[in-house]
Amino acid sequence: MEGERSPPVEIGDKLELEVVSEGKKPNTVITKKEGYVIFVQECNAQEHKKVYVEITATLPRYGFAKVVADSEDFGEEKDSEDFGEQEEQEEQSE
């Protein structure tokens, strides 16, 4: 479709996002990245809580993700920029 922008995320991206609202389906929440809606499945986090997710699918208007961890597992000070890098370093050291 002409004029349609591409999603600001790619499959496999790991991000820290804030829950915007509950989804219509059970155990689903809605997050956003630069206005792009991301449905996080199997997530019971409440609004305004941060979750660490991995993008599993992208469409032009919205995407899907799975929870990798919630903010309580890593503490509120966790920097979302470093989240994926830490995991990669742990895998390389094994």
DABEL-V479669 format. One record per pair of residues at least 6 apart in sequence whose C-alpha atoms are under 6 Angstrom apart, sorted by the first residue. I is the first residue (numbers start at 1). J is the second residue. D is the distance in Angstrom with one decimal. If there is no record, write none. Layout:
BEGIN
i | j | d
I | J | D
I | J | D
END
This chain:
BEGIN
i | j | d
11 | 55 | 4.9
11 | 56 | 5.2
11 | 57 | 5.7
12 | 54 | 5.7
12 | 55 | 5.2
13 | 54 | 5.5
13 | 55 | 5.4
14 | 53 | 5.5
14 | 54 | 4.4
14 | 84 | 5.8
15 | 52 | 5.5
15 | 53 | 5.5
15 | 80 | 5.9
16 | 51 | 5.6
16 | 52 | 4.4
16 | 80 | 5.0
17 | 50 | 5.4
17 | 51 | 5.5
18 | 31 | 5.9
18 | 48 | 5.6
18 | 49 | 5.5
18 | 50 | 4.3
19 | 30 | 5.8
19 | 31 | 4.8
19 | 47 | 4.9
19 | 48 | 5.1
19 | 49 | 5.6
20 | 30 | 5.5
20 | 31 | 5.1
20 | 47 | 5.5
21 | 29 | 5.9
21 | 30 | 5.3
21 | 47 | 5.4
22 | 29 | 4.3
22 | 30 | 5.9
23 | 29 | 4.7
23 | 30 | 5.8
27 | 42 | 4.8
27 | 43 | 5.0
27 | 44 | 5.4
28 | 40 | 5.5
28 | 41 | 4.5
28 | 42 | 5.8
28 | 43 | 5.5
29 | 39 | 5.9
29 | 40 | 5.3
30 | 38 | 5.8
30 | 39 | 4.8
31 | 37 | 6.0
31 | 38 | 5.2
32 | 38 | 5.6
37 | 62 | 4.8
38 | 62 | 5.7
38 | 63 | 4.7
38 | 64 | 5.3
39 | 64 | 4.8
40 | 64 | 5.9
40 | 65 | 4.8
40 | 66 | 5.5
41 | 66 | 5.8
50 | 71 | 5.4
51 | 70 | 4.3
51 | 71 | 5.6
52 | 67 | 6.0
52 | 68 | 5.4
52 | 69 | 5.0
52 | 70 | 5.6
53 | 65 | 6.0
53 | 66 | 5.4
53 | 67 | 4.4
53 | 68 | 5.0
54 | 65 | 5.3
54 | 66 | 5.5
55 | 64 | 6.0
55 | 65 | 4.2
56 | 64 | 5.6
56 | 65 | 4.9
57 | 63 | 5.5
57 | 64 | 5.1
END
